[in-house]
Amino acid sequence: MSSPDSGRAFLHRIVPGLVGTAEIVVGPEHTAPFVGSGRIAVLATPVMINLIEAAALAAVEHLLPAGHQSLGIQLDVSHTAATPIGLLVTATAEVAEVQGRTISFRVAARDEFESIGGGTHRRVVVSVWRFDERVQRKLAQNNNRTR
């Protein structure tokens, strides 16, 4: 079994310029009314954000060793144009910088006709084992509090 910190040695593989993409064809389940973020049947902002995160995962996750993954810690994005049902939306995430375990991305989303949003996104690489250990401690504290 690798040590919980062995993932840091693999961060040299994550370099500026790496790009990931993710796509969806907007369906009714991707619209603002369906997800509860509005009343007009166009691509919901939370769905665009999910697509952006999926693009970031596609850029770097395959480079991390077993037992490590990246978690989203910050998003600063705008959603500037509506996309109706039936159009293809593509999100891209390009690694802009790596500082320690934190990876910064330039992100963008566009439909078949125009840019629909973009901004920045940051993710941190964690040991799944350590992360789960912290989650389990919090669950135990909660269970003790509710008894």
C-alpha positions in Angstrom: 0.0 0.0 0.0 1.4 3.4 -0.9 1.7 6.1 1.7 -1.0 8.8 1.9 1.4 11.4 0.6 2.8 9.5 -2.4 0.5 11.4 -4.7 2.6 14.5 -4.3 5.5 12.8 -6.2 3.1 12.5 -9.2 2.2 16.2 -9.3 5.1 16.8 -11.7 3.0 15.1 -14.4 0.3 17.9 -14.1 1.6 20.8 -16.0 0.2 24.1 -17.4 -1.4 23.5 -20.8 -3.1 20.2 -20.1 -6.7 20.3 -21.3 -9.8 18.3 -20.6 -13.2 18.5 -22.2 -16.7 17.3 -21.4 -19.9 17.5 -23.5 -23.6 17.1 -23.1 -26.6 17.6 -25.4 -29.0 19.7 -23.3 -32.0 17.6 -22.4 -35.0 18.5 -20.1 -33.1 17.1 -17.1 -30.4 19.7 -17.6 -32.7 22.7 -17.5 -33.2 25.3 -14.8 -36.8 24.2 -13.9 -35.7 20.6 -13.6 -32.8 21.4 -11.2 -34.6 24.1 -9.4 -32.5 27.1 -10.4 -35.0 29.0 -12.5 -38.2 28.8 -14.6 -37.0 29.0 -18.2 -36.2 25.7 -19.9 -32.6 26.4 -20.8 -29.3 25.0 -19.6 -29.1 25.5 -15.8 -26.0 27.2 -14.4 -25.4 24.3 -11.9 -25.3 21.9 -14.9 -22.8 24.1 -16.7 -20.7 24.2 -13.5 -20.9 20.4 -13.3 -19.7 20.1 -16.9 -16.8 22.5 -16.2 -15.8 20.3 -13.2 -16.0 17.2 -15.4 -13.7 18.9 -18.0 -11.2 19.6 -15.2 -11.3 16.0 -14.0 -10.7 14.8 -17.6 -7.6 17.0 -17.8 -5.8 15.6 -14.7 -7.5 12.8 -12.9 -6.0 10.1 -15.0 -2.5 11.3 -14.0 -3.0 10.8 -10.3 -1.9 7.6 -8.6 -4.3 5.1 -7.1 -5.7 6.3 -3.9 -5.7 10.0 -4.8 -8.2 12.3 -6.5 -8.8 16.0 -6.9 -11.6 17.9 -5.2 -13.1 21.1 -6.4 -12.4 23.9 -3.9 -13.2 27.1 -5.8 -15.2 28.3 -8.8 -15.4 31.7 -10.2 -17.4 31.5 -13.4 -20.0 33.5 -15.3 -22.9 32.1 -17.3 -23.5 34.6 -20.0 -25.7 33.1 -22.6 -28.7 30.7 -22.7 -28.6 27.3 -24.3 -31.9 25.7 -25.3 -32.8 22.0 -25.2 -31.2 20.0 -28.0 -27.9 21.9 -28.4 -24.5 20.5 -27.7 -22.5 22.1 -24.9 -18.7 21.6 -24.6 -16.7 22.6 -21.5 -13.0 22.9 -21.5 -10.6 23.2 -18.6 -6.9 24.1 -19.1 -4.4 23.7 -16.4 -3.1 27.3 -15.7 -0.9 26.7 -12.6 0.1 24.1 -10.1 1.0 25.2 -6.6 1.7 22.4 -4.1 -1.4 20.2 -4.3 -3.6 22.9 -5.8 -4.3 23.0 -9.5 -5.8 26.1 -11.1 -7.7 26.0 -14.4 -9.0 28.4 -17.0 -12.4 27.1 -17.9 -14.9 27.9 -20.7 -18.2 26.6 -21.9 -19.8 27.0 -25.3 -22.7 25.8 -27.2 -22.9 25.2 -31.0 -23.2 28.9 -31.6 -21.4 31.0 -29.0 -19.4 31.1 -25.7 -21.9 30.7 -22.8 -19.6 31.1 -19.9 -16.1 30.8 -18.4 -13.8 31.8 -15.6 -11.5 29.9 -13.2 -11.6 26.8 -11.2 -9.3 25.3 -8.5 -9.0 21.8 -7.3 -6.8 20.2 -4.6 -5.3 16.7 -4.8 -6.1 14.6 -1.7 -5.4 11.2 -0.4 -8.8 9.4 -0.5 -7.8 7.5 2.6 -7.0 10.6 4.6 -10.1 12.4 3.3 -12.3 9.5 4.2 -10.7 9.4 7.6 -11.7 13.0 8.3 -15.3 12.4 7.0 -15.6 9.4 9.2 -14.5 11.4 12.3 -17.1 14.0 11.5 -19.8 11.3 11.1 -18.8 9.9 14.5 -19.0 13.3 16.1 -22.4 13.8 14.6 -23.6 10.4 15.8 -22.4 11.1 19.3 -24.2 14.5 19.3 -27.5 13.0 18.2 -27.6 10.3 20.9 
